[in-house]
Amino acid sequence: MERRLAAILISDIVGYSKLMGADEAGTLAALRQLRGELFEPVVAAHRGTVIKRMGDGWLVEFASAVDAVGNAIAVQEGLAQHANIKLRIGIHVGDIMHEDEDIFGDGVNIAARLQEIAVPGGIALSEMARNSLDGKIAAAFADQGERQLKNITEAVRVFASGGGLEGTPVKSDSQPSIAVMPFENRSADPEQEYFADGITEDVITELARFRDFKIIAPNTVFSYKGQRIDVAKVAAELDVRYIIQGSVHKAGERVRVSAQLLEAATNENLWAERYDRDLVDIFDLQDEITQAIVRAVAPRSGEAEFRRAATLTSRDLGLWDTIAKVRYLLYQFSKEPWEEALSMLQLAIQDYPEEATLHSMLCNLLFLQLPLGWAGDHEESLEQANAAAREALRLDSQDAYSHRAMSLIRMFQGRFDEAITSIEIALKLNPNSAEVLGSAAGVYGVFNDYDRSSELLRRAVDLSPNDPARPIWNLGLVLSAFMAARYDDAIATCTISIEMNPNFPSAYRQRAAVLALSDRLDEARRDVAKLLELEPNTNLRETAQRVPLRGEHMEIFLDGQDEKTRACCGFT
């Protein structure tokens, strides 16, 4: 059975049974005429292959979405003046299987369901089909939001001409999206065209590692190559929130690459940088600049999404707005926002049970209870988090965040070798994620590898200096510094956490203990007072549950809680 990617067009005559009942002979005669004079000549002109001719419609395969949509537009224009015959047309680009002169697969199924919701005389496109068009044709199709199509598991984002769609849309899916426009060759040297195109493709490939963002495919963005880019227009055509633009300029044996990240809605420049390098090994240079751009762009767009999430108030958020809002609430490090985030996430999982990101976030949310002391039953919370991590990995074994989630659980279970294995897989899957790097810093810190923890944390902070998750990342490094008797380093790291979030109790707990061991008793007492203000019922016995250490490492930690520390801090 042959499999291939194709553009599939399915058309259907509106009210066919009614037309046949009213005038069978006249309807059949009109269809024969239209088939010979309009449908088949237009299909041939657009290099299509008619797979099936039904009494009331056609199934046609095209090599490209441009041909399929061009065909659909020509047919609908040809029928515009016809008194009785109206078509609905649906088009999707997807995987098909060919067998016995027929085709099957998602490409066919989705096209058929799109046809059903098109208005009479209209055309309905899937997002994949629309994103495969050139800008001129795409502009003719308006975004209709997500639709839950009959017998199709996941909602499909639909674009339409002819006055919209029939039926009611599902919740909007506003996943943040990025278009990397073709880097412009501003050199007299035409050889640099390949270099510019290579950077464009590599940036797209690397950004695709981040599951939080939808990245527009190379074939689509390269349709804009050589054009003057109007940011607002391109953003509307491609339905993207962020646009990356860049240029390449060679002079002698030096090359300058410039890049910028724009927020489309405001045209605000979120980031810009210029890279001047010697043109020695072009492939090494391409890799270096690609990595530099990706490491800058991902956290900047993430920060913009975090700010946007703070403004979201609707209870009827779609999938990606829910993810953004949950992240915002999570990193308030306060129990009430945490409970709101948990409720939102549980409802989202009911709506999108197959979305791995939601399950890895649930693991993260449940895990956070443990160091913050919010878990009613420590072991039960740990098992719930473990179940969420397993489900995330079942749904997407190539998701860095799912492996990160499992690493955190294994760390709290004292299964350090497995925790290290999981976090190293996450680092390999996405070495440019500040969230993965920061979590890795915490894992290695708990594992008592101060140098590795410090190096990973530095890389995470370089990528995202103001990341709200940093106080959590810092916890492992502080423990490592504590066990190595690097008290000044531990105090400094705790202080950074407190400056970033003055209501983060774990930082006060850690700093108080280290200050006491450093004979800075007055400062330790002030931290304990603040800790007890944030957590009135805290004590040493339950604090031990929050520290993911086992065996020798736990002994080191507990040995540090000597009588002087207990007396100073007022713990019991």
Stockholm file with secondary structure:
# STOCKHOLM 1.0

chainA/1-572         MERRLAAILISDIVGYSKLMGADEAGTLAALRQLRGELFEPVVAAHRGTVIKRMGDGWLVEFASAVDAVGNAIAVQEGLAQHANIKLRIGIHVGDIMHEDEDIFGDGVNIAARLQEIAVPGGIALSEMARNSLDGKIAAAFADQGERQLKNITEAVRVFASGGGLEGTPVKSDSQPSIAVMPFENRSADPEQEYFADGITEDVITELARFRDFKIIAPNTVFSYKGQRIDVAKVAAELDVRYIIQGSVHKAGERVRVSAQLLEAATNENLWAERYDRDLVDIFDLQDEITQAIVRAVAPRSGEAEFRRAATLTSRDLGLWDTIAKVRYLLYQFSKEPWEEALSMLQLAIQDYPEEATLHSMLCNLLFLQLPLGWAGDHEESLEQANAAAREALRLDSQDAYSHRAMSLIRMFQGRFDEAITSIEIALKLNPNSAEVLGSAAGVYGVFNDYDRSSELLRRAVDLSPNDPARPIWNLGLVLSAFMAARYDDAIATCTISIEMNPNFPSAYRQRAAVLALSDRLDEARRDVAKLLELEPNTNLRETAQRVPLRGEHMEIFLDGQDEKTRACCGFT
#=GR chainA/1-572 SS CEEEEEEEEEEEETTHHHHHHHCHHHHHHHHHHHIIIIIHHHHHHTTCEEEEEETTEEEEEESSHHHHHHHHHHHHHHHTTCSSCCEEEEEEEEEEEEETTEEESHHHHHHHHHHHHBCTTCEEEEHHHHTTSCHHHHTTSEEEEEECCTTCSSCEEEEEESSCBSSCCCSCCCCCEEEECCCEECSSCTTHHHHHHHHHHHHHHHHTTCTTSEECCHHHHGGGTTSCCCHHHHHHHHTCSEEEEEEEEEETTEEEEEEEEEETTTTEEEEEEEEEEECSCHHHHHHHHHHHHHHHHHHHHHHHHHHHHTTCCCSSCCHHHHHHHHHHHHTTCCHHHHHHHHHHHHHHHHHCTTCHHHHHHHHHHHHHHHHHTCCSSHHHHHHHHHHHHHHHHHHCTTCHHHHHHHHHHHHHTTCHHHHHHHHHHHHHHCTTCHHHHHHHHHHHHHTTCHHHHHHHHHHHHHHCTTCTTHHHHHHHHHHHHHHTTCHHHHHHHHHHHHHHCTTCHHHHHHHHHHHHHTTCHHHHHHHHHHHHHHCTTCCHHHHHHHSCCCHHHHHHHHHHSCHHHHHHHTCC
#=GC SS_cons         CEEEEEEEEEEEETTHHHHHHHCHHHHHHHHHHHIIIIIHHHHHHTTCEEEEEETTEEEEEESSHHHHHHHHHHHHHHHTTCSSCCEEEEEEEEEEEEETTEEESHHHHHHHHHHHHBCTTCEEEEHHHHTTSCHHHHTTSEEEEEECCTTCSSCEEEEEESSCBSSCCCSCCCCCEEEECCCEECSSCTTHHHHHHHHHHHHHHHHTTCTTSEECCHHHHGGGTTSCCCHHHHHHHHTCSEEEEEEEEEETTEEEEEEEEEETTTTEEEEEEEEEEECSCHHHHHHHHHHHHHHHHHHHHHHHHHHHHTTCCCSSCCHHHHHHHHHHHHTTCCHHHHHHHHHHHHHHHHHCTTCHHHHHHHHHHHHHHHHHTCCSSHHHHHHHHHHHHHHHHHHCTTCHHHHHHHHHHHHHTTCHHHHHHHHHHHHHHCTTCHHHHHHHHHHHHHTTCHHHHHHHHHHHHHHCTTCTTHHHHHHHHHHHHHHTTCHHHHHHHHHHHHHHCTTCHHHHHHHHHHHHHTTCHHHHHHHHHHHHHHCTTCCHHHHHHHSCCCHHHHHHHHHHSCHHHHHHHTCC
//
